[in-house]
Every structure is written in C-alpha cells, then in structure tokens.
C-alpha cells in the first residue's frame, strides 16, 4: 500500500518523483466507499501535495492510532508493518507513538489493568524526560479511548 511513498523518500530526483506521483495518482480511488480506501486516498494525496515524508509518517501514525481506537487490529498491523519499513532511528516520536499504542492495542484486547498501568508509567516517564507535549497527548488519547469502551 505505501510502497510508492517509500520510493519518493528514497529517490529524490525530479524524474522519479514525477513517475511516482503519477503512480500514486493512478492508485487514488475517486469512488472510495470504504473508510480504508478513503484513508489511503488521504495518505496518497498528502504525499503528492507535500512530498514530505514527515507529514506522511505522522499521517500514517494517526491512522494507526485511529484503527487501534476502533478495534481494527488487523488493519492497524498492516499499517504498522509498513511503518516499520520506513521509520528510521531519527523518527523517535513516531517510534514512541507506535510503542505506546501497540501496548494500548494489547490492553484493549486483554483488558489487563497491568498493561494500562505500564502505559501510564511510560507516559509519566516521558513527562519526566521533558517530552510533556507528546506525553499529554498520549494521556488524553488513551483516556478518551478508555472511556469510549
């Protein structure tokens, strides 16, 4: 699903970008009915418009979190597999997000209070390390998703 995006990030020559943009345009489904197809269209369009891997990575992470929150674990796992292919050691925020919400998915499946406590401990550790913005966002998201269950 995201292979065109990977090609864009690896090969930055104008010729390759033009070819890949055309490839992405051809994959956009103008009559998308399913949420997954609509979401792919958003990812593809963001890549076409921005040519910015950071935006695409954050969009993919947000899609992953959304799928977890809705309980669509298999779809989330597919996004996770694609993210694992192109996240680098410099993508710390994305890797932390993946880690926290992977654990949250496990919590939602098992309903284990120990897992929720581990997640809350990790969020507190992020706050102690000075990463309060992302930690507060995680705490809000997890609280919201726990209430919706």
C-alpha positions as CSV (number, residue, x, y, z in Angstrom):
1,X,0.0,0.0,0.0
2,X,2.7,2.5,0.9
3,X,5.5,1.4,-1.5
4,X,5.1,4.4,-3.7
5,X,5.7,6.6,-0.7
6,X,8.9,4.8,0.1
7,X,10.2,5.3,-3.4
8,X,9.5,9.0,-3.1
9,X,11.6,9.3,0.1
10,X,14.5,7.2,-1.2
11,X,14.7,8.6,-4.7
12,X,14.5,12.4,-4.7
13,X,15.3,13.1,-8.3
14,X,12.6,15.0,-10.2
15,X,12.2,12.2,-12.7
16,X,11.5,9.6,-10.1
17,X,9.1,11.9,-8.2
18,X,7.1,12.6,-11.3
19,X,6.8,8.9,-12.1
20,X,5.8,8.1,-8.5
21,X,3.3,11.0,-8.3
22,X,1.7,9.6,-11.4
23,X,1.7,6.2,-9.9
24,X,0.1,7.5,-6.7
25,X,-2.5,9.4,-8.7
26,X,-3.4,6.3,-10.5
27,X,-4.0,4.5,-7.2
28,X,-6.4,7.0,-5.8
29,X,-9.9,5.7,-5.9
30,X,-12.3,8.5,-6.8
31,X,-15.3,6.4,-5.8
32,X,-14.0,5.2,-2.5
33,X,-16.7,3.9,-0.2
34,X,-14.8,2.1,2.5
35,X,-13.0,4.0,5.2
36,X,-9.8,2.2,4.5
37,X,-9.9,3.3,0.8
38,X,-10.7,6.8,1.8
39,X,-7.9,6.8,4.3
40,X,-5.4,5.5,1.7
41,X,-6.6,8.3,-0.6
42,X,-5.7,10.8,2.1
43,X,-2.3,9.3,2.6
44,X,-1.6,9.3,-1.2
45,X,-2.8,12.9,-1.6
46,X,-0.7,14.1,1.3
47,X,2.3,12.6,-0.3
48,X,1.5,14.1,-3.7
49,X,0.9,17.6,-2.3
50,X,3.7,17.8,0.2
51,X,6.5,15.5,-0.9
52,X,7.3,15.5,2.7
53,X,8.0,12.2,4.5
54,X,7.4,13.8,7.9
55,X,3.8,14.6,7.1
56,X,3.2,11.2,5.6
57,X,4.7,9.4,8.6
58,X,2.6,11.4,11.0
59,X,-0.5,10.7,9.0
60,X,0.3,7.0,9.0
61,X,0.8,7.1,12.7
62,X,-2.5,8.9,13.2
63,X,-4.2,6.3,11.0
64,X,-2.6,3.6,13.1
65,X,-3.9,5.1,16.3
66,X,-7.3,5.6,14.9
67,X,-7.5,2.0,13.8
68,X,-6.4,0.8,17.2
69,X,-9.0,3.0,18.9
70,X,-11.7,1.5,16.7
71,X,-10.5,-2.1,17.4
72,X,-9.5,-2.7,13.8
73,X,-6.3,-4.5,14.8
74,X,-5.5,-6.4,11.6
75,X,-5.7,-3.2,9.6
76,X,-3.6,-1.5,12.2
77,X,-1.0,-4.3,12.0
78,X,-0.7,-3.8,8.2
79,X,0.0,0.0,8.7
80,X,2.5,-1.0,11.5
81,X,4.3,-3.3,9.1
82,X,4.6,-0.5,6.5
83,X,5.7,2.0,9.1
84,X,8.4,-0.4,10.4
85,X,9.8,-0.5,6.8
86,X,10.5,3.3,6.6
87,X,10.9,4.6,10.1
88,X,14.5,5.4,10.9
89,X,16.4,5.9,14.1
90,X,15.6,9.6,13.8
91,X,11.9,9.1,13.9
92,X,11.7,8.9,17.7
93,X,8.3,10.5,18.2
94,X,6.8,8.1,15.7
95,X,8.6,5.1,17.2
96,X,7.4,6.1,20.7
97,X,3.8,6.5,19.4
98,X,4.0,3.1,17.8
99,X,5.3,1.5,21.0
100,X,2.7,3.2,23.3
101,X,-0.3,2.4,21.0
102,X,0.9,-1.2,20.3
103,X,0.8,-1.7,24.0
104,X,-2.6,0.0,24.2
105,X,-3.9,-2.3,21.5
106,X,-2.8,-5.3,23.6
107,X,-4.5,-3.7,26.6
108,X,-7.8,-3.2,24.6
109,X,-7.7,-6.9,23.6
110,X,-6.8,-8.4,27.0
111,X,-8.3,-5.7,29.3
112,X,-5.3,-6.2,31.6
113,X,-5.0,-3.4,34.3
114,X,-1.3,-4.1,34.5
115,X,-0.9,-3.1,30.9
116,X,-2.8,0.1,31.4
117,X,-0.6,0.8,34.4
118,X,2.6,0.2,32.3
119,X,1.3,2.6,29.7
120,X,0.6,5.3,32.3
121,X,4.1,4.7,33.8
122,X,5.7,5.2,30.4
123,X,3.7,8.4,29.8
124,X,4.9,9.6,33.2
125,X,8.5,8.8,32.2
126,X,8.1,10.8,29.1
127,X,6.9,13.8,31.2
128,X,10.0,13.4,33.5
129,X,12.2,13.4,30.4
130,X,10.7,16.7,29.3
131,X,8.6,15.4,26.5
132,X,5.4,16.8,28.0
133,X,3.6,17.7,24.8
134,X,3.5,14.2,23.4
135,X,3.0,12.7,26.8
136,X,-0.1,14.8,27.5
137,X,-1.4,14.0,24.0
138,X,-1.0,10.3,24.7
139,X,-2.7,10.6,28.1
140,X,-5.6,12.4,26.5
141,X,-6.0,9.9,23.7
142,X,-5.8,6.9,25.9
143,X,-8.2,8.4,28.4
144,X,-10.6,9.2,25.6
145,X,-10.4,5.7,24.1
146,X,-10.8,4.0,27.5
147,X,-14.0,6.0,28.1
148,X,-15.4,5.0,24.7
149,X,-15.1,1.3,25.5
